[in-house]
Amino acid sequence: MEKEGGSLVDRPRSIAAGEILSNGMRILLAPSGDQFRRLRKAVHTHLQPKAAEAYKDMQRENAMNFILDVLNDPTNHQKHAQRYVTTKAFCDPFIDMVP
């Protein structure tokens, strides 16, 4: 396997999710190569254990809002879950910019 490491590192091609929907910008779906290295470098600092401390309060607040929304309006639980995930996806990368 050590000799074949270069050929084993790549993921199967995902045209619908990896290319059409995300335009090749999802690190989980990116094939190995320059694009993957750039994406990994961009998210590296945000995935370190020290960075988790910066997200703790925001995650707690979003989780509480999600639970309250589901309790107050259980019929729209899917919309509440979608809002929670969207808020998390958009806020986490910018947490360092907030004073």
Order of alpha helices (4+ residues) and beta strands (2+ residues): alpha-alpha-alpha-alpha
